[in-house]
Amino acid sequence: MKMNAIVTAGGIPQPGDPLYTYSNGDSKALIDVAGKPMIQWVLDALGDAKTVDQVIVIGLSPKSGLTCKKPLHYISNQGRMLANIVVGVNKSLELNPKGEYVLIVSADIPSLKADMVDWLVKTSMQTREDIYYGVCPRPVMEARFPTSNRTYTKLKDIEVCGADINIAHVRMATEHLDTWEQLIGNRKSPLRQAAIIGLGTAFKYFTGQFTLQELVEVVTRRIGITGRAIIWDRAEPCMDVDKPHQLEIMRADLAHQQREAERKSAPRPAKTKSKGKVKARKR
């Protein structure tokens, strides 16, 4: 199964933002990471993914000079995250009226790889839900990026951080928009998000009474949708760049990957045939 991908890239760091000095007043997605704009790494992964059909970038223009192996479309920033997603879904339906699902991808996960995208699509499409939200267990993240300092949600059975590549049914762009607006607007604050779902839910959430599955059931029932948590065993889809030290981690990591790729692809020197030992003649 193939689906279109919506890449959200509308954020421009403002004075006081941790990444302001790196962006020079331009989009965060265009900050250099190991010789490429941050978003270009994401587009490379989507371009090589077998499950991606077309790619829609929200918040940039063709002047950005980006490339992708899949057809690439641009839409201007709509000012709010939810509005960007909605206009992206509408564009996806324009491109493929029969498409039921879309990938929603943040531009700030440069270590994403094509095989991870394909795994997410194939794993998610084993069931039919309205939304699939990825999470990464803390041990997985800290084994891969030990100094990342992610923010984790502590549940009864697991401690996780959220992924920045997820899948949604296209009808989510037209239903429950008020709730989505509040949840997305408070995506960096679990306290506010829990309060939106209900005080009882918030209390159980912060006293660690929910397992991951119980939380999914409570939240989806409260909103009136179906959903499923996708537990990643790879940290890269959940390693977004919000702070300078995370940017430096990504720069070093991807530069190392480039050097390794170059080393492996470099032609090996031809082996010279060793001359056999000359046996001494008997006198």
C-alpha positions, 0 to 999 in steps of 0.5 A: 500500500502506498500513501502520500506524505505531508511534511510540516516545515513551516516553523521559523525560529524567533528571537529567544528560540534555542535555534534562532542563531542557527536559522538566520531568520529562515525556516528551521527546516533549512538549517544545515545538518552535515552539508544538507538542509535538515528537511532534505534528509527527510525527503531523501528517506521518503523518496527511497521509501517504497510505500510513499507515493507523492510528497507535500511540503508545507511551509516552503517553496520551490525556491528552497532548492530541495529535491526528492525522488518522488513528485514534490508539491509545495504549499505555503505556511497556513500559520497553525499546525492543524491548519497546515495538516488540513491543507496538506490532507486536502492537497493529498485528496486532490492528488489521489481522491481515493487515498484513505491515509496520509503520513504526517512527517515533521521536517526535523527528524533528519536521521529518518531512513526509508526502511523505517517509513516502510516499516511504519506503513506496513505495521500500521496497515495491519489494522484499520484505525483513524490514527496511528501514533508512534512512541519510542521506549526510553531505553531504545532512545537512550541506547541510540542517543544517550545525550539527547535529553528527551522529554518522556511520558511515564506510564504504568508499564512503559516510559516513552517519547513521541514519534514525529512521523505518524499516520492518519485517516484523511477524514481526521482533517474534517472531524473533531477539529476543535479537539485536535486544535487544542491537543496539537497546540499543547503538544509540548505540555502533557499536563495541558493535553491531559486536562483537555481529555478530562480531569479524571484522565489527567489525574490517572495520567499523572499518578501513573495509573494508565498502561499505554494501551489503557491511555490509548483507549481512554483518549480515543474514546473521549475524542470519538475515534479509533487509534493505535500506538505504534511502539518503535524499536528504532529511535531515529523517527522520534529524535527531533531537533528542538535544541542546539545540543540535539542539532549537534548530535544530528550533525555529528551522527549523520556526518559519521554515517556519510564518512562510513558510506564513502569508505564502503563505496570507495574502490579497494586497491587491487591485490597484487599476486604474491610471487611464490618462493623460489626453491634453491637448486640442489648442487 
